[in-house]
Amino acid sequence: MTRITLKDVAARAGVSYQTVSKVLNKQASVTAETEERIWEAIRELGYRPNVSARNLRTQSSNLIGYGWQRSENDAPRPILDQFLYSAIQCAEDEGYHMLAFLSGEDNESTLGLYRDIYARRQVEGFILADTNEDDPRIAMLINEGIPFASFGRTSDDWNFCWADVDGRSGMRQIVTHLQARGHEKIALITWPEGSRAGGERESGYFEQMAQAGLPIAAEWVRRGEHAVNQGYQLMNGLLGLPERDRPTAVACVSDELAIGAMNAALAQGLVVGQDMAVTGYDNVPMSEFLFPPLTTVKQPIQEAGKAVIDLLLRQINGDPIPQKNILLEPELIIRQSS
């Protein structure tokens, strides 16, 4: 198969090969007619740039690193999938591709991987997700001046680029909705301590409950891993409370936990949405097809992916960053489960 070159494209378009190169690299000042003629020649000939030669010339890998962390119990993570799809799509629009690698088994080996991959210039920077309080990856990347941007936050006094969804707002919307439906005993099923996203959602629950003057019993706050079976077990614990102490509504920090909670309520003969309200968080694709359909919070994940890539590429290219921290607003989706 004969390889099409820049000179072939230039001959077809009637311009110099230097002009074709500059158009491809967005460095040329040519008329719209000339640029269209060049792109038409590229399409007709099926020209593909020599990536290795370009990388050697620009001293750039045009790759972005992402450390893949295995989920607890291999549970599916549709929100992370949506974020990565958006981020990869936005990166490719700018001429970059994603290099995924498996994180180490402990913090030390994980940090070593990030250092080595960047030192070898296999990537120009990193995007992160699944952030936690005092996240060691973020601390290392800040200290060593490695470009990165995060989907999610960590310690408030750390200065770095991140985009996140306002978990406090989302859970405040949930509590406000449940109160408007007449509920005063509202329980919370959440993740173990240390999760930044979980902490934000918990804060929204506590803040709105306090603002509404609603009581919070210690036994109403239940913690477990991000899995359906955990939601089932934790809801059984709530339903095992004496009837006078039992909540009438349960807010869950994820749809997976809510699905388990709903099934536990149904197994004990309760009608979800009437005898017991249950809400989730994330609006995973199956949430509207459950029985009953699940009230939940929809996150602007596509916007988050775009924002994280933009923040990273601005660092890589040395462009100004007008806003290093981007907090996006979620949307309450009300369905029959509440």
Buried (B, 14 or more C-beta within 10 A) or exposed (E): EEEBBBEBBBBBBEBEBEBBBBBBEEEBEBEEEBBEBBBEBBEEBEBEEEEEEBBEEEEBBBBBBBBEBEBEEEBEBBBBEBBBEBBBEBBEEBBBEBBEBEBBEEEEEBBEBBBEBBEEEEBBBBBBBBBBEEBBBBBBBBEEEBBBBBBBBBEEEEEBBBBBBBBBBBBBBBBBBBBEBEBBBBBBBBBEEEBBBBBBBBBBBBBBBEEBEBEBEEBBBBBBBBBBBBBBBBBBBBBEBEEEEBBBBBBBBBBBBBBBBBBBBBEEEBEBBEEBBBBBBBBBEBBEEBEBBBBBBBBBBBBBBBBBBBBBBBBBEEEEEEEBBBBBEBEBBBBBBB
